[in-house]
Amino acid sequence: MIVRPRALCLRRDKSESRCITNKHKQKFIDWVKELHQRQDATQPVLVARKGTPLHAGDVYRFDIGKKKPRPSCYDWMLTSCHPDDVNLWFLSAVSSYVSSHAGIYDVKASSSIFADIVIYHCGLWLPSEMVSKGTLVDIVDESHVLRVRQAMACLVRNKTPEWVTEEQIRAETNDEILENEHQFAWRQIHLLKKTLSA
């Protein structure tokens, strides 16, 4: 979630608070500017990809809810197709919020538009025709997709990914925000399934 610059004033001294606010405000402005530049550069690629076969790394956005459809809080990345059915895809939840936390089976990465994203191990299987109900909004590089697949393989085998440090494992144990993120992602998955199968 993007934090408003004003919320970052934590000190009592007014002049110091003003300095902190301005510093983070400029950082936020620079971030938005870079985001717009990346969006402009990516848009022609997304347009060219419309109507082409699905690719691993494609990121889709779906509306959820029947009465008042609204964009899902997460985007969804095509991670891999089923080995026995090329028309069945696993979609991983993707968060582009600045404050997103990542667990040992989640992958911090970047995409064509966002410099920092988190690809969660939470996801769902969808047939190609349901995927096409969404809108292609971003692309993740193949190297990050491979890392997500490796993380999922470790999760299934109950192994810790080789790139995870002891410090990360200890941090995840006490990370209530991360636990809430995962629970919220699963609720979004349930809503998405419900909406698409209606």
MDAnalysis code that builds the backbone (N, CA, C; Angstrom):
import MDAnalysis as mda
import numpy as np

u = mda.Universe.empty(594, n_residues=198, atom_resindex=np.repeat(np.arange(198), 3), trajectory=True)
u.add_TopologyAttr("name", ["N", "CA", "C"] * 198)
u.add_TopologyAttr("resid", np.arange(1, 199))
u.add_TopologyAttr("resname", ["MET", "ILE", "VAL", "ARG", "PRO", "ARG", "ALA", "LEU", "CYS", "LEU", "ARG", "ARG", "ASP", "LYS", "SER", "GLU", "SER", "ARG", "CYS", "ILE", "THR", "ASN", "LYS", "HIS", "LYS", "GLN", "LYS", "PHE", "ILE", "ASP", "TRP", "VAL", "LYS", "GLU", "LEU", "HIS", "GLN", "ARG", "GLN", "ASP", "ALA", "THR", "GLN", "PRO", "VAL", "LEU", "VAL", "ALA", "ARG", "LYS", "GLY", "THR", "PRO", "LEU", "HIS", "ALA", "GLY", "ASP", "VAL", "TYR", "ARG", "PHE", "ASP", "ILE", "GLY", "LYS", "LYS", "LYS", "PRO", "ARG", "PRO", "SER", "CYS", "TYR", "ASP", "TRP", "MET", "LEU", "THR", "SER", "CYS", "HIS", "PRO", "ASP", "ASP", "VAL", "ASN", "LEU", "TRP", "PHE", "LEU", "SER", "ALA", "VAL", "SER", "SER", "TYR", "VAL", "SER", "SER", "HIS", "ALA", "GLY", "ILE", "TYR", "ASP", "VAL", "LYS", "ALA", "SER", "SER", "SER", "ILE", "PHE", "ALA", "ASP", "ILE", "VAL", "ILE", "TYR", "HIS", "CYS", "GLY", "LEU", "TRP", "LEU", "PRO", "SER", "GLU", "MET", "VAL", "SER", "LYS", "GLY", "THR", "LEU", "VAL", "ASP", "ILE", "VAL", "ASP", "GLU", "SER", "HIS", "VAL", "LEU", "ARG", "VAL", "ARG", "GLN", "ALA", "MET", "ALA", "CYS", "LEU", "VAL", "ARG", "ASN", "LYS", "THR", "PRO", "GLU", "TRP", "VAL", "THR", "GLU", "GLU", "GLN", "ILE", "ARG", "ALA", "GLU", "THR", "ASN", "ASP", "GLU", "ILE", "LEU", "GLU", "ASN", "GLU", "HIS", "GLN", "PHE", "ALA", "TRP", "ARG", "GLN", "ILE", "HIS", "LEU", "LEU", "LYS", "LYS", "THR", "LEU", "SER", "ALA"])
u.atoms.positions = np.array([
    [0.834, -1.185, 0.000],
    [0.000, 0.000, 0.000],
    [0.877, 1.247, 0.000],
    [0.539, 2.221, -0.795],
    [1.330, 3.441, -0.871],
    [1.027, 4.304, 0.357],
    [2.061, 4.720, 1.065],
    [1.895, 5.546, 2.252],
    [1.937, 7.008, 1.856],
    [0.982, 7.782, 2.312],
    [0.975, 9.215, 2.000],
    [2.151, 9.885, 2.697],
    [2.854, 10.809, 2.013],
    [4.024, 11.457, 2.612],
    [3.751, 12.068, 3.977],
    [2.553, 12.626, 4.168],
    [2.240, 13.281, 5.431],
    [2.281, 12.288, 6.598],
    [1.938, 11.053, 6.336],
    [1.908, 10.038, 7.388],
    [3.300, 9.661, 7.866],
    [4.315, 10.119, 7.171],
    [5.682, 9.761, 7.542],
    [6.300, 10.745, 8.538],
    [5.565, 11.779, 8.951],
    [6.068, 12.755, 9.930],
    [5.884, 12.173, 11.325],
    [6.940, 11.623, 11.882],
    [6.830, 10.945, 13.158],
    [7.490, 11.718, 14.299],
    [8.243, 12.761, 13.989],
    [8.979, 13.475, 15.021],
    [8.211, 14.707, 15.489],
    [8.501, 15.121, 16.713],
    [7.782, 16.247, 17.291],
    [8.275, 17.589, 16.754],
    [9.545, 17.678, 16.519],
    [10.108, 18.935, 16.050],
    [9.565, 19.253, 14.652],
    [8.902, 20.405, 14.523],
    [8.214, 20.732, 13.270],
    [9.154, 20.862, 12.080],
    [10.291, 21.531, 12.284],
    [11.222, 21.725, 11.172],
    [11.778, 20.393, 10.701],
    [12.027, 19.481, 11.672],
    [12.557, 18.166, 11.325],
    [11.492, 17.356, 10.593],
    [10.262, 17.468, 11.084],
    [9.150, 16.747, 10.456],
    [8.947, 17.209, 9.024],
    [9.059, 18.543, 8.816],
    [8.884, 19.096, 7.480],
    [9.949, 18.562, 6.540],
    [11.152, 18.415, 7.051],
    [12.273, 17.905, 6.258],
    [12.031, 16.457, 5.857],
    [11.555, 15.646, 6.817],
    [11.265, 14.237, 6.541],
    [10.152, 14.118, 5.506],
    [9.110, 14.942, 5.678],
    [7.968, 14.906, 4.757],
    [8.402, 15.244, 3.332],
    [9.150, 16.315, 3.184],
    [9.598, 16.738, 1.855],
    [10.473, 15.683, 1.186],
    [11.325, 15.059, 1.990],
    [12.233, 14.032, 1.468],
    [11.437, 12.864, 0.896],
    [10.448, 12.384, 1.659],
    [9.659, 11.240, 1.203],
    [8.683, 11.631, 0.101],
    [8.245, 12.895, 0.149],
    [7.345, 13.372, -0.902],
    [8.060, 13.364, -2.253],
    [9.310, 13.834, -2.253],
    [10.098, 13.843, -3.486],
    [10.355, 12.420, -3.976],
    [10.616, 11.524, -3.010],
    [10.852, 10.111, -3.350],
    [9.612, 9.510, -4.009],
    [8.451, 9.858, -3.458],
    [7.188, 9.372, -3.999],
    [6.943, 9.926, -5.402],
    [7.216, 11.220, -5.588],
    [7.037, 11.857, -6.898],
    [7.936, 11.200, -7.945],
    [9.198, 10.937, -7.563],
    [10.145, 10.274, -8.470],
    [9.653, 8.875, -8.828],
    [9.086, 8.179, -7.829],
    [8.580, 6.821, -8.044],
    [7.426, 6.831, -9.049],
    [6.502, 7.783, -8.892],
    [5.352, 7.891, -9.806],
    [5.817, 8.232, -11.220],
    [6.800, 9.137, -11.304],
    [7.331, 9.540, -12.609],
    [7.943, 8.338, -13.346],
    [8.740, 7.564, -12.598],
    [9.365, 6.372, -13.191],
    [8.308, 5.354, -13.599],
    [7.280, 5.220, -12.766],
    [6.189, 4.287, -13.055],
    [5.496, 4.651, -14.360],
    [5.224, 5.927, -14.561],
    [4.570, 6.385, -15.793],
    [5.449, 6.136, -17.024],
    [6.729, 6.344, -16.865],
    [7.663, 6.100, -17.965],
    [7.668, 4.621, -18.357],
    [7.689, 3.763, -17.329],
    [7.690, 2.316, -17.593],
    [6.371, 1.865, -18.211],
    [5.269, 2.477, -17.769],
    [3.963, 2.146, -18.346],
    [3.899, 2.527, -19.819],
    [4.392, 3.725, -20.133],
    [4.392, 4.196, -21.526],
    [5.238, 3.297, -22.422],
    [6.373, 2.827, -21.887],
    [7.263, 1.965, -22.668],
    [6.674, 0.561, -22.851],
    [5.882, 0.106, -21.871],
    [5.329, -1.251, -21.911],
    [4.056, -1.350, -22.729],
    [3.304, -0.262, -22.824],
    [1.996, -0.294, -23.477],
    [2.030, -0.860, -24.903],
    [2.963, -0.423, -25.775],
    [3.001, -0.997, -27.135],
    [3.238, -2.511, -27.137],
    [4.022, -2.985, -26.184],
    [4.297, -4.433, -26.086],
    [3.019, -5.177, -25.716],
    [2.267, -4.646, -24.745],
    [1.014, -5.278, -24.326],
    [0.004, -5.303, -25.463],
    [-0.063, -4.211, -26.219],
    [-0.991, -4.138, -27.361],
    [-0.622, -5.179, -28.407],
    [0.682, -5.335, -28.672],
    [1.157, -6.307, -29.665],
    [0.881, -7.742, -29.228],
    [0.818, -7.968, -27.902],
    [0.610, -9.321, -27.386],
    [-0.851, -9.760, -27.421],
    [-1.772, -8.821, -27.605],
    [-3.192, -9.179, -27.608],
    [-3.499, -10.117, -28.763],
    [-4.252, -11.159, -28.453],
    [-4.626, -12.120, -29.485],
    [-3.585, -13.196, -29.723],
    [-2.418, -13.106, -29.080],
    [-1.382, -14.132, -29.243],
    [-1.567, -15.205, -28.165],
    [-0.951, -16.377, -28.324],
    [-1.071, -17.430, -27.299],
    [-0.569, -16.950, -25.938],
    [-1.095, -17.558, -24.874],
    [-0.688, -17.194, -23.515],
    [0.783, -17.535, -23.287],
    [1.469, -16.676, -22.520],
    [2.879, -16.900, -22.204],
    [3.082, -16.908, -20.697],
    [3.971, -17.762, -20.226],
    [4.367, -17.699, -18.818],
    [5.006, -16.335, -18.572],
    [4.607, -15.687, -17.479],
    [5.113, -14.345, -17.187],
    [4.116, -13.250, -17.512],
    [3.074, -13.576, -18.293],
    [2.019, -12.604, -18.566],
    [1.262, -12.332, -17.260],
    [0.957, -11.082, -17.003],
    [0.240, -10.704, -15.782],
    [-1.134, -10.159, -16.157],
    [-2.174, -10.750, -15.565],
    [-3.554, -10.371, -15.887],
    [-4.251, -9.733, -14.690],
    [-5.219, -8.877, -15.006],
    [-6.044, -8.256, -13.975],
    [-7.485, -8.676, -14.213],
    [-8.163, -9.068, -13.129],
    [-9.551, -9.520, -13.221],
    [-10.438, -8.677, -12.313],
    [-11.701, -8.530, -12.733],
    [-12.702, -7.938, -11.853],
    [-13.318, -9.056, -11.032],
    [-13.606, -8.765, -9.758],
    [-14.254, -9.760, -8.906],
    [-15.533, -9.175, -8.328],
    [-16.447, -10.060, -7.956],
    [-17.735, -9.615, -7.418],
    [-18.799, -9.607, -8.491],
    [-20.024, -10.026, -8.126],
    [-21.113, -10.106, -9.107],
    [-21.910, -8.807, -9.199],
    [-22.349, -8.293, -8.033],
    [-23.200, -7.108, -8.033],
    [-22.414, -5.846, -8.388],
    [-21.259, -5.658, -7.745],
    [-20.430, -4.479, -8.008],
    [-19.015, -4.933, -8.374],
    [-18.805, -5.320, -9.629],
    [-17.458, -5.791, -10.031],
    [-16.393, -4.723, -9.777],
    [-15.263, -5.158, -9.242],
    [-14.149, -4.252, -8.968],
    [-12.858, -5.009, -9.223],
    [-11.775, -4.319, -9.545],
    [-10.508, -5.031, -9.783],
    [-10.056, -5.794, -8.545],
    [-9.545, -6.983, -8.750],
    [-8.981, -7.765, -7.645],
    [-7.827, -6.977, -7.027],
    [-7.610, -7.163, -5.730],
    [-6.517, -6.452, -5.043],
    [-5.147, -6.930, -5.515],
    [-5.123, -8.061, -6.179],
    [-3.866, -8.582, -6.721],
    [-3.998, -8.761, -8.227],
    [-2.861, -8.689, -8.915],
    [-2.821, -9.132, -10.300],
    [-2.403, -10.587, -10.282],
    [-2.454, -11.251, -11.451],
    [-2.242, -12.700, -11.486],
    [-1.301, -13.073, -12.627],
    [-0.193, -13.706, -12.271],
    [0.830, -14.050, -13.258],
    [0.696, -15.500, -13.712],
    [0.770, -15.717, -15.030],
    [0.780, -17.077, -15.562],
    [2.131, -17.708, -15.216],
    [2.099, -18.691, -14.334],
    [3.348, -19.303, -13.852],
    [3.752, -20.504, -14.692],
    [2.805, -21.397, -14.944],
    [3.108, -22.579, -15.770],
    [1.815, -23.233, -16.215],
    [1.869, -23.909, -17.358],
    [0.697, -24.659, -17.805],
    [0.811, -26.089, -17.278],
    [-0.302, -26.752, -17.186],
    [-0.342, -28.116, -16.647],
    [0.387, -29.068, -17.595],
    [1.196, -29.999, -17.056],
    [1.943, -30.922, -17.935],
    [1.062, -31.814, -18.804],
    [-0.183, -32.034, -18.356],
    [-1.091, -32.894, -19.120],
    [-2.145, -32.124, -19.908],
    [-2.156, -30.800, -19.760],
    [-3.169, -30.002, -20.450],
    [-2.614, -28.605, -20.703],
    [-2.263, -28.302, -21.929],
    [-1.660, -27.005, -22.264],
    [-2.650, -25.858, -22.138],
    [-3.933, -26.167, -21.992],
    [-4.950, -25.122, -21.851],
    [-5.334, -24.869, -20.397],
    [-4.537, -25.413, -19.469],
    [-4.785, -25.204, -18.047],
    [-3.555, -24.538, -17.436],
    [-3.756, -23.350, -16.844],
    [-2.638, -22.561, -16.330],
    [-2.722, -22.321, -14.833],
    [-1.539, -22.309, -14.185],
    [-1.488, -21.916, -12.774],
    [-1.157, -20.431, -12.714],
    [-1.982, -19.682, -11.989],
    [-1.787, -18.236, -11.845],
    [-1.364, -17.913, -10.414],
    [-0.270, -17.197, -10.273],
    [0.225, -16.789, -8.957],
    [-0.215, -15.360, -8.656],
    [-0.575, -15.111, -7.397],
    [-0.967, -13.767, -6.981],
    [0.250, -12.843, -6.988],
    [0.066, -11.649, -7.544],
    [1.157, -10.668, -7.637],
    [0.744, -9.384, -6.934],
    [1.592, -8.900, -6.044],
    [1.332, -7.638, -5.356],
    [2.374, -6.609, -5.774],
    [1.888, -5.432, -6.150],
    [2.813, -4.349, -6.517],
    [2.786, -3.234, -5.486],
    [2.169, -3.507, -4.316],
    [2.154, -2.506, -3.247],
    [3.561, -2.313, -2.706],
    [3.891, -1.069, -2.389],
    [5.238, -0.737, -1.927],
    [5.616, -1.495, -0.663],
    [4.634, -1.719, 0.237],
    [4.944, -2.307, 1.534],
    [4.770, -3.822, 1.594],
    [4.651, -4.478, 0.455],
    [4.406, -5.915, 0.452],
    [5.541, -6.696, 1.109],
    [5.162, -7.651, 1.949],
    [6.134, -8.524, 2.595],
    [6.227, -9.809, 1.780],
    [7.361, -10.502, 1.885],
    [7.548, -11.748, 1.136],
    [8.016, -12.843, 2.077],
    [7.389, -14.034, 1.955],
    [7.792, -15.183, 2.749],
    [8.882, -15.967, 2.042],
    [9.297, -17.077, 2.641],
    [10.411, -17.839, 2.062],
    [10.019, -18.533, 0.759],
    [8.719, -18.731, 0.531],
    [8.281, -19.349, -0.725],
    [7.691, -18.320, -1.694],
    [7.771, -17.049, -1.315],
    [7.355, -15.966, -2.205],
    [8.604, -15.387, -2.867],
    [8.414, -14.722, -3.992],
    [9.560, -14.217, -4.758],
    [9.460, -12.711, -4.965],
    [10.477, -11.991, -4.526],
    [10.562, -10.557, -4.812],
    [11.174, -10.411, -6.197],
    [10.534, -9.631, -7.033],
    [10.986, -9.531, -8.428],
    [10.684, -8.132, -8.963],
    [10.788, -7.999, -10.273],
    [10.400, -6.758, -10.955],
    [9.633, -7.164, -12.209],
    [8.898, -6.211, -12.757],
    [8.148, -6.485, -13.981],
    [8.439, -5.372, -14.976],
    [7.782, -5.414, -16.116],
    [7.991, -4.376, -17.127],
    [7.591, -2.999, -16.607],
    [6.599, -2.970, -15.706],
    [6.095, -1.697, -15.196],
    [6.614, -1.376, -13.796],
    [6.583, -2.357, -12.907],
    [6.956, -2.111, -11.516],
    [8.370, -2.603, -11.219],
    [9.134, -1.748, -10.534],
    [10.515, -2.118, -10.174],
    [10.531, -3.122, -9.030],
    [9.483, -3.108, -8.199],
    [9.408, -4.030, -7.056],
    [8.031, -4.657, -6.981],
    [7.985, -5.965, -7.098],
    [6.731, -6.699, -6.905],
    [7.022, -7.918, -6.034],
    [5.964, -8.504, -5.482],
    [6.083, -9.770, -4.764],
    [5.155, -10.771, -5.441],
    [5.710, -11.919, -5.823],
    [4.907, -12.986, -6.425],
    [4.707, -14.036, -5.344],
    [3.466, -14.199, -4.913],
    [3.162, -15.109, -3.805],
    [3.040, -16.555, -4.284],
    [3.217, -17.468, -3.322],
    [3.045, -18.888, -3.656],
    [1.556, -19.246, -3.722],
    [0.685, -18.313, -3.292],
    [-0.761, -18.534, -3.367],
    [-1.221, -18.372, -4.818],
    [-2.088, -19.252, -5.265],
    [-2.558, -19.141, -6.639],
    [-3.676, -20.115, -6.940],
    [-4.022, -20.236, -8.204],
    [-5.109, -21.124, -8.608],
    [-4.910, -21.575, -10.051],
    [-5.554, -22.709, -10.390],
    [-5.532, -23.213, -11.765],
    [-6.732, -22.666, -12.523],
    [-6.509, -22.181, -13.738],
    [-7.592, -21.683, -14.573],
    [-7.414, -22.156, -16.011],
    [-8.514, -22.524, -16.676],
    [-8.420, -22.846, -18.104],
    [-8.181, -21.584, -18.920],
    [-7.609, -21.752, -20.094],
    [-7.245, -20.608, -20.948],
    [-8.411, -19.665, -21.223],
    [-9.608, -20.228, -21.439],
    [-10.757, -19.368, -21.771],
    [-11.140, -18.449, -20.601],
    [-10.876, -18.897, -19.373],
    [-11.154, -18.035, -18.214],
    [-10.070, -16.975, -18.060],
    [-8.829, -17.350, -18.378],
    [-7.733, -16.376, -18.315],
    [-8.016, -15.223, -19.272],
    [-8.574, -15.557, -20.429],
    [-8.837, -14.538, -21.454],
    [-9.920, -13.545, -21.033],
    [-10.625, -13.828, -19.940],
    [-11.614, -12.874, -19.423],
    [-10.939, -11.703, -18.715],
    [-9.668, -11.879, -18.374],
    [-8.921, -10.821, -17.715],
    [-8.263, -9.893, -18.729],
    [-7.565, -8.885, -18.223],
    [-6.864, -7.916, -19.077],
    [-5.365, -8.048, -18.857],
    [-4.617, -8.196, -19.943],
    [-3.155, -8.262, -19.851],
    [-2.633, -6.880, -19.458],
    [-1.951, -6.805, -18.291],
    [-1.535, -5.487, -17.786],
    [-0.024, -5.356, -17.573],
    [0.692, -6.466, -17.590],
    [2.118, -6.388, -17.287],
    [2.804, -7.675, -17.738],
    [4.134, -7.654, -17.729],
    [4.918, -8.836, -18.114],
    [6.071, -8.995, -17.131],
    [6.277, -10.228, -16.682],
    [7.384, -10.547, -15.774],
    [8.420, -11.355, -16.540],
    [9.686, -11.023, -16.327],
    [10.769, -11.694, -17.039],
    [10.822, -13.187, -16.714],
    [11.264, -13.967, -17.700],
    [11.315, -15.420, -17.570],
    [12.163, -15.889, -16.387],
    [13.230, -15.143, -16.061],
    [14.099, -15.544, -14.957],
    [13.350, -15.527, -13.623],
    [12.442, -14.550, -13.453],
    [11.635, -14.483, -12.225],
    [10.586, -15.591, -12.205],
    [10.034, -15.906, -13.374],
    [9.055, -16.992, -13.467],
    [9.713, -18.311, -13.050],
    [10.937, -18.538, -13.502],
    [11.677, -19.747, -13.154],
    [11.902, -19.823, -11.648],
    [12.219, -18.676, -11.021],
    [12.437, -18.645, -9.573],
    [11.144, -18.998, -8.818],
    [10.014, -18.532, -9.333],
    [8.716, -18.849, -8.720],
    [8.452, -20.354, -8.805],
    [8.733, -20.932, -9.963],
    [8.539, -22.387, -10.123],
    [9.432, -23.161, -9.161],
    [10.674, -22.724, -9.002],
    [11.600, -23.376, -8.085],
    [11.101, -23.285, -6.637],
    [10.570, -22.111, -6.270],
    [10.044, -21.913, -4.919],
    [8.849, -22.824, -4.664],
    [7.988, -22.960, -5.665],
    [6.812, -23.828, -5.517],
    [7.214, -25.293, -5.402],
    [8.248, -25.685, -6.163],
    [8.751, -27.067, -6.090],
    [9.301, -27.360, -4.686],
    [9.992, -26.372, -4.112],
    [10.522, -26.527, -2.743],
    [9.388, -26.636, -1.734],
    [8.325, -25.840, -1.945],
    [7.173, -25.866, -1.044],
    [6.514, -27.240, -1.043],
    [6.326, -27.804, -2.235],
    [5.701, -29.131, -2.364],
    [6.551, -30.203, -1.691],
    [7.876, -30.075, -1.801],
    [8.791, -31.067, -1.212],
    [9.157, -30.746, 0.243],
    [8.543, -29.664, 0.778],
    [8.810, -29.238, 2.152],
    [10.288, -28.933, 2.379],
    [10.906, -28.281, 1.392],
    [12.314, -27.887, 1.488],
    [12.412, -26.367, 1.475],
    [13.469, -25.857, 2.055],
    [13.705, -24.416, 2.030],
    [14.480, -24.057, 0.775],
    [14.019, -23.074, 0.000],
    [14.771, -22.672, -1.204],
    [16.202, -22.292, -0.846],
    [17.137, -22.634, -1.728],
    [18.562, -22.445, -1.442],
    [18.960, -20.980, -1.273],
    [18.177, -20.061, -1.832],
    [18.533, -18.644, -1.747],
    [18.020, -17.977, -0.458],
    [17.253, -18.712, 0.349],
    [16.681, -18.141, 1.576],
    [17.681, -18.233, 2.719],
    [17.841, -17.130, 3.460],
    [18.788, -17.090, 4.576],
    [18.088, -17.444, 5.893],
    [18.891, -17.754, 6.905],
    [18.361, -18.052, 8.240],
    [17.607, -16.846, 8.796],
    [18.119, -15.677, 8.497],
    [17.480, -14.446, 8.973],
    [16.071, -14.300, 8.409],
    [15.895, -14.646, 7.125],
    [14.575, -14.571, 6.496],
    [13.601, -15.562, 7.126],
    [14.116, -16.758, 7.452],
    [13.273, -17.786, 8.076],
    [12.795, -17.313, 9.444],
    [13.711, -16.722, 10.227],
    [13.350, -16.220, 11.558],
    [12.360, -15.057, 11.447],
    [12.581, -14.209, 10.459],
    [11.707, -13.042, 10.273],
    [10.286, -13.475, 9.909],
    [10.157, -14.499, 9.066],
    [8.823, -14.946, 8.633],
    [8.025, -15.506, 9.801],
    [8.707, -16.159, 10.742],
    [8.036, -16.774, 11.884],
    [7.232, -15.751, 12.686],
    [7.740, -14.535, 12.789],
    [7.092, -13.503, 13.611],
    [6.435, -12.401, 12.790],
    [6.243, -12.637, 11.514],
    [5.709, -11.599, 10.637],
    [4.186, -11.722, 10.505],
    [3.457, -10.987, 11.342],
    [1.996, -11.046, 11.307],
    [1.439, -10.400, 10.038],
    [2.127, -9.363, 9.554],
    [1.670, -8.687, 8.325],
    [1.701, -9.658, 7.156],
    [2.792, -10.445, 7.061],
    [2.911, -11.426, 5.981],
    [1.814, -12.475, 6.070],
    [1.535, -12.920, 7.277],
    [0.471, -13.915, 7.467],
    [-0.874, -13.357, 7.001],
    [-1.119, -12.089, 7.326],
    [-2.358, -11.439, 6.870],
    [-2.399, -11.311, 5.351],
    [-1.239, -11.003, 4.742],
    [-1.147, -10.893, 3.275],
    [-1.548, -12.213, 2.626],
    [-1.001, -13.319, 3.150],
    [-1.306, -14.641, 2.586],
    [-2.792, -14.978, 2.751],
    [-3.330, -14.707, 3.935],
    [-4.745, -14.998, 4.171],
    [-5.632, -14.173, 3.236],
    [-5.260, -12.912, 3.054],
    [-6.032, -12.043, 2.167],
    [-5.940, -12.525, 0.722],
    [-4.752, -12.989, 0.322],
    [-4.576, -13.511, -1.043],
    [-5.482, -14.722, -1.274],
    [-5.574, -15.602, -0.275],
    [-6.437, -16.783, -0.430],
    [-7.909, -16.373, -0.531],
    [-8.309, -15.327, 0.208],
    [-9.692, -14.846, 0.108],
    [-9.967, -14.271, -1.286],
    [-8.971, -13.558, -1.837],
    [-9.112, -13.011, -3.192],
    [-9.221, -14.141, -4.225],
    [-8.468, -15.216, -4.007],
    [-8.525, -16.386, -4.895],
    [-9.918, -16.983, -4.879],
    [-10.493, -17.119, -3.673],
    [-11.842, -17.666, -3.539],
    [-12.851, -16.794, -4.279],
    [-12.742, -15.468, -4.126],
    [-13.650, -14.545, -4.816],
    [-13.484, -14.603, -6.333],
    [-12.231, -14.716, -6.771],
    [-11.957, -14.784, -8.204],
    [-12.562, -16.050, -8.814],
    [-12.381, -17.181, -8.135],
    [-12.965, -18.450, -8.599],
    [-14.480, -18.329, -8.726],
    [-15.077, -17.751, -7.671],
    [-16.521, -17.606, -7.624],
    [-17.027, -16.745, -8.783],
    [-16.318, -15.635, -9.030],
    [-16.728, -14.700, -10.089],
    [-16.601, -15.330, -11.476],
    [-15.473, -15.990, -11.734],
    [-15.220, -16.537, -13.062],
    [-16.090, -17.753, -13.384],
    [-16.473, -18.485, -12.343],
    [-17.291, -19.693, -12.589],
    [-18.785, -19.395, -12.588],
    [-19.136, -18.135, -12.341],
    [-20.572, -17.759, -12.300],
    [-21.181, -17.765, -13.702],
])
